[in-house]
């Protein structure tokens, strides 16, 4: 009798020197099923997927992988592909300088006599792309495609080589809402073809929208698997981190909101039509809106990255002119950008270098750098933010997403800002690390720092903000009070974000 499952992984364990990272994990996935794999960073998700993909080997013993009920050995990436398994990693693995069709047929080129048959590959590749309604010319170089379309090329490559199970690791982390919708349409088509999907994401709304079932790992153990319809967000968070969601957003006390620290008056440029608002001392001012509303563009204009055509900026009541990041720092503004890897951190640089490079002049003396003073600042932030690392000399790129974000925040705290702009501060990090970032934000507000918080997560905006500015097409469409006694509603925020008026 054939198995109802395409994939069965049973009793899977993995031990690295000094640590057991997986302990007897069981995962079973049916054809056409979307299985969400959830867990904090370090829970074991990546290790499990690397065993499935032939990158790691499991511990010897009674662990077993079955495909369509038959035991298989997966000792290499080639073994995984031969068994119909394809993994789309968070970091795109295409060759940028080659065309789409070259990438699709890499290692399996069509030949005509002794020569590569480009015409045949273009024809076959374009047919598959067109069948999936991707609107991509296969002669285009990959470097000219958006991240979303590059991911679609990866999916196409998997389908062309008969993948029956596709693993997607954080596939929406760099996508717009429109691109996410297109990805979900493709996932629905894959399901209809009987292709199984293992979907890894930290975004709860996505999980409950597309997953048929959810498996949760914590500290290398399988906490449980259930149909998505049987789980609530609160229950899922509890499974992942061992505490309820109200504890994730718990705030000991609210500071008394002080005087206006920052005032934006009629900002206009090629992205902004007319933006005005005030931000007060100790306040967490949330910014909500749909993609393209102008939230990040407002932050970039305040920080001097994008030039203004007109408008005025006041700090503590005094007009200031900010034309560069250096001007912004000198006026007490810190900026944690949306993309920490491309815009916020030097991934190959050390923790201490990343934390202190905006303020190196603080440590310079007559005969060179005061390393002891610099180290004291670094140690202070490492301790206060509970950054998990081997040493402050460790490369930031080796840290988890949550710890990278803490290093990025520490970099700006070292400048002793009056105003801190946080653009998507928890994007791509797990719920446990999110809870730590939230507590940090509350603590900074308690210290009197004025915080401008930009987030696409509605729960985050509502649970963190004292007041909410809603933007639509480069303007402020409304302002919503958000006191504990009268919480803002998602409906009101979405109405304003869609262009409605109060």
N, C-alpha and C positions, 0 to 999 in steps of 0.2 A: 504494500500500500504506500503510495507516495505521500510525502509530508505536505501539510498545508502551508508550510513556511518556505520562503526562498532561502532565508539565512537563519541558522541556529548557531549561536556561540554559547557554549556551556562550560562552566567551571573554569573560566579564563582568569588566570593569575599572572602577575608580572612583578618581579622583584628587581630593583636596582640596588647597587651596593649601599647597604645601610637603611633601605626603605622598601616596604612592600606597597606598591602604588595601586595594584588591583588585587582583590581578594575574592576569587570564585564568583565571577560575574556571569550572569545568564542573560542573553538578549536573543529574542526570536522575532523576526520580521516577515510579514506575509507579502506576497506580490501585490503591487498597487497600494501599499500602505505607506503613509507618512508617519515615521516614528521620530518624535522629538527626543533628543538626548540632552538632558539638562544637568546642571551642577555648577558649583563655583569653580573658579580657576584652581587647579590642583586637585580637583575631585577625581580625575582619572579619565576624562572623556577623550583627550587627545591620545593618551596611551592606548586606550581600547581601539580607537580608529586606526592607529598606526599598526597594531597587530592585525587588524582586518585587512589593511592595505599592504601587508608584507614588509613594512619598514622595521618593525620590531618582531621578535619571536616571543611567544608566550613561555611561561615557566614550564619545564618538563613535568609531566604528571598526567592527570586525567582530563585536562582541558581539551576541548574538541570544537572544530568548526565544521558545520555541515552546510552544503548547498543543495537545495531540493532534496533533502533527506540523505544525501551521500556524504560521507566524511571526506574532507579535502585537506591538503597541506598547503598553506600559504606562506612561503618562505621568501618571497620577493614581490616587487611591484608587478612583474610580469605574471606571476602566479595569480595575483589578485585580478588582473585584467582578464586572464584566461578563464577565470571563474565568474566573469560578468560583474566585477566590482570596480567602480570608478570613484575616486575621491577628488572633490573640488575644494582645494584648500583656500583659506581666507586670503592668502597671498597668491595672486594670479601667477600661473606657471607657463604662460605663453611666451613665445619668442617675439619681442616687440618689433624687431626690424624685418620680420617676415610677413607675408600676406596671410589672410585668414585661411585660404585654401592650403597653403604650405603648412600651416600649423595643424590643420585638420588631418592631413595625410602624413605628418612627420613620422618616419619610421615604417610607413606602409604605403610608400609612393606607388602610383600606378605607372606601369612601364609599357612602352611600345618599342619592341625589339630591345635595343641596348640603351634606349633613351627614356627619360622621365616624360610621361604623357601629361603635360600641363593642361591641355584642352579638356581631356577626360576628367581630370581632378576638379577643374573649375566647374564643369557641367554637373558632376555628381554632388559637389559641395554646395553649389547654388541651389540645387533641387531640395536638398535637406533643409537648408536655411529658409528657403521660401515656404516649404511645407510647415515649418514652425512659425511662420509669419514674423520673422525677426528683422526684416528690412535692412539687411546688411549685404553689401557688395563684397563677394569673397576675394576680389582682387585688392581690396583695401588692406593697407598695412595695419597690424594690430595696434601699433602705437597711436593711430589716428582714431581709434574707437574709445568710447566712454567705458568706464569700469563695468557698468551694467552690461554693455554689449560684449565685452571681453568675457564676462561670466557666461553669457549665452553661447559664445563660441566654445567654451569649456564643456558646457552641457551637450552641445552638438557633437563635439568630439567623442564624448562618452557614448552617446546614442549610436553614432556611426560604427563604433566598434563593439556593438551589442552588449552594452552595460545593462544589467538587469537590476542592479542596486547602485544608486548614486548617493554618496555622502556629500552634504553641503555644509561647510563650516563657516558660520557667520556670514552667509551670502549677502545680507542686506546692509552690512555695516557702513558701506560707502555709497549707498544708493539713495536717490530721491524717492518721494512717495509714488510718483508716476512709474519709475523704474521698478519699484517693489511690486506694484500691481502687475506689471508685465511678467516679472519673475513668477508670481503666484499663478498667473495664467499658464505659464509653461509647466509649472509643477502639476497643475490639474490635468494637462495633456499627458504628462508622463504617467500619472496615476492611471489614466484611462487606458494606457498601453500596457498596464500591468507591471510597470517599473516601480520598484520599492525605493523609498527615499529615507535616509537618516538625516535629520535636520537639526543642526546645532545652532542655538541662538540664545542670547540673554534677554531678548525682547518678548515679554509675556504676551502682548497683544497679538504678535505674529503666531506664537505657538498655539494659542487657543483658536486662532482663525484657520490654520491650515493643517494642524496635526490631528491624526486619527488616534494616536496613542502617545504616551509620554513615559520615558524611563528616566529616573533620577539617580545620579551617583553622588555620594558624599564620602570624602576621605577614602576613596578606593573601594567602597562597598556599594552594592546595588540597594538603594533604599526602597525602591518599589517601581512597578510598572502598572499603569492603568489606562483605560480609555480616557481621552481628553475630556469627554463629556461628564465624566465622574469626578473631575478635579476642579477646584476653584483656584483662583490666583493665590488666595491666602494659604490654602492647603499645600500648593506647590512650593511656595516660599518656605513654609515650615519644613517640608521634606528636604529642601536644598540646604537650608542654613540652620535648621533646628530651632527657629523662633518664628513668631507670628509677624504678619506684615505691619501691624500697628507698632511693633517694636522697631522695625526698620526705619520708620519715620518719627520715632519718639523724640520729642524736644523737651528738655527739662524745664526751661523757662524762656520767655520772650523778652528781649531787651526793650527798654523804652526807646522808641524811635526818636532820633534827634533832629537837628536842623538840616536843611538842604545842603548836601555835600556837592552834588553834581547837578547841573541844569543844562539840558540841551534845548536850544531854541531854533526852530525852523531849519533843521538840517536838510540840505538839498544837494544831490549830485546825480550821476547817471543811474544810480540804483534807488535813491531816496527822493520822494516827491516833497514831503514836508513832515518832519519828525520833531516833536517837542515832548519833553517829559522832565520830571524831577526825581532825583534819587537821594534819600536821606541817610544820615549816619545811623548805622546799626540795622538798616533795613535790607531785607532780601526782596528785590524787585524782580518778579518773574516776567519774561518776555515769551509770549506764545504767538503762534501764527503758522500758516501753511508754508510749504517750501516756496521760496521766492518772495516772501512777505517783506523781507528787508531787515530781519533781526540781526543776522551776522554782519550785514553791511553797515548797520548802525554802530555796532561794536567796533568794526574796523575803522570807521570814520572818527569815532571818539579817540581811538588809539593812534590816529595819524597815518594809518596804512593806506586808506583810500582818501583822496583829496576831496574837499568840499567845493561846491560852486557858490554856496551861500549858507549862512547860519552862524550861530554863536554858541560858544561853550563857556560855562561859568563853573568854577570850582570854589566852593565856600564863598559864593557871591561875587567873585572877582573874574572878569573876562580873561580867558587864556587863549593862546593860539598854539595849536598842536599840529605840527607838520611832519612828525616822525615819531617812531617808538621811543627814541631818546627823550624827546620833549614830553611824551606821555609819562615816562618813568620819573622824570624830574618833577612832574606835577602830581606825583603820588598815585598813578594809575597802573595797575597790573592787568594782564590779559592772558587768560588760559584759552587758547584757540580750539576750534572744533576738531581739527586733525592734529593730534599730539605728535604723530610720527613724522609728518611732513613739515609742520609749522612750529611745533613746540619744543621738540627734543632733538639732541644729537644722539641717535641710538647707539653709535659706536663709542661715544664719549662716556666717561665715568659718571657715577652718581654725583660726586662732589663737583665735577666740572659743570654738569648741567645745572646744579642748584645755584652755583655762584657766579656764572659768567656775566649776568647783567650787573653785578655789583663788585667786580674784581677790584675797582679802584679803592674800595673800603679796606682792602688788605694790603695795599701797596705802601711800602715805606721807602726810606732813603736808600736802603741797600737791597731792596727787592720785596718779595711777597712775605707777609706775616702768615706762615702756614698754620701756626697754632691757632690764631684768631679765626682763620678760614675754617679750620677743622671743627672748632667749637660751634660755629654757626651750623655747619652740616650735621654734626652730631645732635644738636638741639632739634632740628627738624626731623631727622631720622627717628628720634625718640618720640617726639610729640605726635607724629603722624603714623607711628608704628610701621615703618617701611620694612618689608621683609627682604633681606639681601644677605650676601656672604660678606661683603665689605663695601665701604664707600668708594673703593676703586673699581667695583664691578661695573661693567658696561650696562647702560640703561636698557638696551635692547634685549638683555637676558632676563629682565624682570617680567612679571605678569602684568597684564593691562592695568589692573588696579594699582599696583605699585608704581608703574610708570606715571600714572595720573597723579599720584601723591608727590612724586619727584617734580612734576611740572608745576603743581600748586606751590610746592616748597620754593621753587625758583622765584616765584613772584612774591611769596611771603618774605623772602630775603631782602626785597626792595622796600619793605615796610610800607605797603600801600595804604592810602586812605580809601581807595576805590578799587574793587576787584571785579573784573568782568570774567564770567565763567560761561563759555560757549559749549554746550553739550558736555558737561563735565563728567558724566557717567557713561558716555557712549562706548559700547564694546567691552564693558566690565561686568563681572558677575554680581549677583544681588548682595552677597556678603560684602564685597568691596564697595558697592554702592552705599550700603548702610554706613560704612566708615567715612565715605566722602560726605554723606549727609550730615553726620555728626560734626565733621570738620567745618562745614558751611555754617551750621548753627553756632559753633564756637567762635568763628570769625565775626559773625554778626554780633555776638555777645560782647566781643572786644571793641565794637564800635565801627568796624569796617563796613562801608556801604557796598552792597553786593548786587551786581546786575547779572541775573541768572537766565540764560537762554536754554530752553530745552524743548524737544519735540515730544517728550513723554508727558502726557496729560497728568498722570498721577504725581509725577515729580513736581510739576509746576504748582499743582493745587496743594500738595502736602508740604512744600518748602517755602512758598512765597508768602510774604506779608501783604503784597499788593501785586496785581498782574496788569501789564501793558499788553494789549492784543494788537498785532499789526496785520495790515492787508495791503498788498501791492504798493509798498514803499511809504505807507502812512500809518499813523496810529489811529486805529478804528474804534478803540475804546479802552477804558480803564476799569478794572474790577477790584473792589475791596475784597480781602480774603482773610478776615479775622476769624479766630477759632469758633466764635459764636455763630458766624454766618459764612460758611465756606462757599467759595465760588463753585458754580456748576459747570460741568463739561459742556452742557447744551449752550449756556450763555457764551462761553469762550469760543466754541465752534461757530456760533452765529456771527460773532464779531469777526472771527478769522476769515469767514466767507464773505465779508463785506457788509454784513448787517450793521445797523446803528442802534445805539442805546436809546 
